[in-house]
Amino acid sequence: MDLKIVSSAEELQQAFGVRILVYIGEQACPWAEEFDGNDFAATQILGTVDGEPVATARIRWFQDFAKLERLSIRPEWRGGGNGHRLLQYLMEICRKKGFRRLYLHAQMRLASFYRGYGFEIVGQPFGFSDHDYLEMACNLAESEDRLTLEHGPMVLNRPEGAWESVGVLEASLDRMEVPLSA
Ligand SMILES: CC(C)(COP(=O)(O)OP(=O)(O)OC[C@H]1O[C@@H](n2cnc3c(N)ncnc32)[C@H](O)[C@@H]1OP(=O)(O)O)[C@@H](O)C(=O)NCCC(=O)NCCS
């Protein structure tokens, strides 16, 4: 499965398609509760297999923690480790962004899955959209390669999640005969 941060309207449609199948289709979540007003405040993740959208999740960012939401794998692609891959990818993005605390709402049957990644129950069980949930949180070790101002403007300009590749704005420097700063 290839995982990436959504960077186009088509990819967003694909991510939403997975959520419609999984939450609205399988789990009978009403539309307005699934698309709860937070989708344009979130970093959206898409997983594909041979170009077919099969997985998604989103991350919302708070000052003291990142919140992992809407993890979903289409049923035909479950049970082979894609859930592990998706969660590891989300945690890696958070680590790279320098976050040290992660938080999520776990459907109860999945508590041991999240526990395996260091999440612990915080607060009391609660419910919404016809499911019982546990608040879970985990601490991340400080990441040596988290993004900082030391990376400089061009690395920080790169598309989210593609911080290791030369970005389109770096290529734009080729057009300058005289550097703007000169
Ligand atoms: C949760 C989900 C993303 C996991 O995807 P997956 O491809 O099945 O996951 P994996 O094959 O990588 O397995 C990951 C772990 O999930 C757990 N798991 C998956 N389905 C489970 C189920 N129905 N009940 C209990 N545990 C389950 C297992 O602990 C497994 O760990 P193991 O490898 O040690 O056995 C997927 O089942 C899904 O999309 N479910 C519907 C949406 C949902 O409920 N999302 C979670 C909201 S908190």
PDBQT file of the ligand as one rigid body, heavy atoms in Angstrom, charges set to zero:
ROOT
HETATM    1  C1  LIG A 201      -9.246  -0.770  12.169  1.00  0.00    +0.000 C 
HETATM    2  C2  LIG A 201      -8.743  -1.043  10.770  1.00  0.00    +0.000 C 
HETATM    3  C3  LIG A 201      -8.217   0.260  10.178  1.00  0.00    +0.000 C 
HETATM    4  C4  LIG A 201      -7.599  -2.071  10.854  1.00  0.00    +0.000 C 
HETATM    5  O1  LIG A 201      -7.200  -2.408   9.533  1.00  0.00    +0.000 OA
HETATM    6  P1  LIG A 201      -6.640  -3.896   9.175  1.00  0.00    +0.000 P 
HETATM    7  O2  LIG A 201      -6.099  -3.868   7.814  1.00  0.00    +0.000 OA
HETATM    8  O3  LIG A 201      -7.688  -4.880   9.488  1.00  0.00    +0.000 OA
HETATM    9  O4  LIG A 201      -5.477  -3.994  10.238  1.00  0.00    +0.000 OA
HETATM   10  P2  LIG A 201      -4.257  -5.017  10.307  1.00  0.00    +0.000 P 
HETATM   11  O5  LIG A 201      -4.466  -6.212   9.452  1.00  0.00    +0.000 OA
HETATM   12  O6  LIG A 201      -3.019  -4.234  10.111  1.00  0.00    +0.000 OA
HETATM   13  O7  LIG A 201      -4.368  -5.445  11.819  1.00  0.00    +0.000 OA
HETATM   14  C5  LIG A 201      -4.100  -4.487  12.824  1.00  0.00    +0.000 C 
HETATM   15  C6  LIG A 201      -4.660  -4.904  14.124  1.00  0.00    +0.000 C 
HETATM   16  O8  LIG A 201      -6.023  -4.501  14.114  1.00  0.00    +0.000 OA
HETATM   17  C7  LIG A 201      -6.703  -5.277  15.082  1.00  0.00    +0.000 C 
HETATM   18  N1  LIG A 201      -8.020  -5.527  14.543  1.00  0.00    +0.000 N 
HETATM   19  C8  LIG A 201      -8.428  -5.362  13.272  1.00  0.00    +0.000 A 
HETATM   20  N2  LIG A 201      -9.739  -5.638  13.176  1.00  0.00    +0.000 NA
HETATM   21  C9  LIG A 201     -10.154  -5.973  14.402  1.00  0.00    +0.000 A 
HETATM   22  C10 LIG A 201     -11.415  -6.343  14.949  1.00  0.00    +0.000 A 
HETATM   23  N3  LIG A 201     -12.529  -6.399  14.188  1.00  0.00    +0.000 N 
HETATM   24  N4  LIG A 201     -11.482  -6.592  16.262  1.00  0.00    +0.000 NA
HETATM   25  C11 LIG A 201     -10.378  -6.521  17.044  1.00  0.00    +0.000 A 
HETATM   26  N5  LIG A 201      -9.164  -6.176  16.584  1.00  0.00    +0.000 NA
HETATM   27  C12 LIG A 201      -9.059  -5.914  15.279  1.00  0.00    +0.000 A 
HETATM   28  C13 LIG A 201      -5.879  -6.455  15.392  1.00  0.00    +0.000 C 
HETATM   29  O9  LIG A 201      -5.429  -6.238  16.731  1.00  0.00    +0.000 OA
HETATM   30  C14 LIG A 201      -4.657  -6.362  14.472  1.00  0.00    +0.000 C 
HETATM   31  O10 LIG A 201      -3.530  -6.659  15.209  1.00  0.00    +0.000 OA
HETATM   32  P3  LIG A 201      -2.651  -7.995  14.949  1.00  0.00    +0.000 P 
HETATM   33  O11 LIG A 201      -1.926  -7.734  13.673  1.00  0.00    +0.000 OA
HETATM   34  O12 LIG A 201      -1.758  -8.040  16.119  1.00  0.00    +0.000 OA
HETATM   35  O13 LIG A 201      -3.616  -9.127  14.856  1.00  0.00    +0.000 OA
HETATM   36  C15 LIG A 201      -9.857  -1.635   9.874  1.00  0.00    +0.000 C 
HETATM   37  O14 LIG A 201     -10.334  -2.808  10.467  1.00  0.00    +0.000 OA
HETATM   38  C16 LIG A 201     -11.030  -0.710   9.635  1.00  0.00    +0.000 C 
HETATM   39  O15 LIG A 201     -10.992   0.116   8.754  1.00  0.00    +0.000 OA
HETATM   40  N6  LIG A 201     -12.122  -0.857  10.417  1.00  0.00    +0.000 N 
HETATM   41  C17 LIG A 201     -13.330  -0.092  10.211  1.00  0.00    +0.000 C 
HETATM   42  C18 LIG A 201     -13.157   1.339  10.629  1.00  0.00    +0.000 C 
HETATM   43  C19 LIG A 201     -12.826   1.488  12.096  1.00  0.00    +0.000 C 
HETATM   44  O16 LIG A 201     -13.504   0.931  12.938  1.00  0.00    +0.000 OA
HETATM   45  N7  LIG A 201     -11.757   2.254  12.369  1.00  0.00    +0.000 N 
HETATM   46  C20 LIG A 201     -11.225   2.439  13.687  1.00  0.00    +0.000 C 
HETATM   47  C21 LIG A 201     -11.904   3.479  14.451  1.00  0.00    +0.000 C 
HETATM   48  S1  LIG A 201     -11.133   3.691  16.042  1.00  0.00    +0.000 SA
ENDROOT
TORSDOF 0
